[in-house]
Amino acid sequence: MTHGEFVTLNKALEVYVDRFKRALKSNQPMRAMDLICSDMREAFDLKDPSNRELSKLHQAIQLEMSILEVA
């Protein structure tokens, strides 16, 4: 992974974490989290090992969505 790719992934991770925090506080958290997941899938190959951190965040968002759906 090049330095540029590393910086891009770290910046994207920061943005998605911030969006996730805001989604949890929003009036429609399920919709907001679904949009985040959709954006992540479109922007990055989550199966690529170099995107491991984004993949973990994606899984955490999916888990939170399933918890909210059951509640």
Phi, psi and omega per residue, in radians:
M1 nan 2.306 3.132
T2 -1.397 2.913 3.125
H3 -1.079 -0.711 3.131
G4 -1.081 -0.739 3.102
E5 -1.135 -0.709 3.129
F6 -1.071 -0.807 3.141
V7 -1.116 -0.744 3.133
T8 -1.075 -0.790 3.141
L9 -1.142 -0.719 3.127
N10 -1.140 -0.706 3.104
K11 -1.141 -0.751 3.114
A12 -1.090 -0.717 3.127
L13 -1.072 -0.768 3.101
E14 -1.047 -0.772 -3.123
V15 -1.114 -0.802 -3.116
Y16 -1.186 -0.624 3.084
V17 -1.130 -0.752 3.113
D18 -1.094 -0.763 3.108
R19 -1.098 -0.661 3.131
F20 -1.125 -0.766 3.111
K21 -1.067 -0.761 3.116
R22 -1.167 -0.617 3.135
A23 -1.109 -0.681 3.140
L24 -1.117 -0.479 -3.122
K25 -1.624 -0.123 -3.038
S26 -1.363 2.966 3.116
N27 -1.278 -0.440 -3.129
Q28 -2.240 1.284 -3.055
P29 -1.138 -0.610 -3.132
M30 -1.104 -0.797 -3.131
R31 -1.119 -0.761 -3.133
A32 -1.108 -0.758 -3.140
M33 -1.191 -0.618 3.094
D34 -1.113 -0.699 3.097
L35 -1.138 -0.691 3.109
I36 -1.074 -0.836 -3.140
C37 -1.069 -0.727 3.120
S38 -1.089 -0.780 3.112
D39 -1.076 -0.720 -3.136
M40 -1.119 -0.744 -3.141
R41 -1.140 -0.631 3.136
E42 -1.266 -0.641 -3.028
A43 -1.469 -0.532 -3.019
F44 -2.373 2.633 2.995
D45 -1.468 1.774 -3.040
L46 -1.279 -0.186 3.089
K47 -1.545 -0.191 3.112
D48 -1.257 2.221 -3.117
P49 -1.012 -0.470 -3.141
S50 -1.261 -0.268 3.110
N51 -1.783 0.496 -3.048
R52 -0.992 -0.770 -3.106
E53 -1.141 -0.706 3.082
L54 -1.151 -0.657 3.106
S55 -1.111 -0.710 3.108
K56 -1.110 -0.736 3.108
L57 -1.118 -0.727 3.108
H58 -1.033 -0.768 3.116
Q59 -1.129 -0.674 3.122
A60 -1.138 -0.694 3.109
I61 -1.154 -0.747 3.105
Q62 -1.052 -0.726 3.114
L63 -1.103 -0.785 3.122
E64 -1.085 -0.678 3.105
M65 -1.105 -0.725 -3.138
S66 -1.184 -0.620 3.098
I67 -1.144 -0.783 3.139
L68 -1.150 -0.591 -3.119
E69 -1.180 -0.646 -3.134
V70 -1.299 -0.621 -3.063
A71 -1.231 nan nan
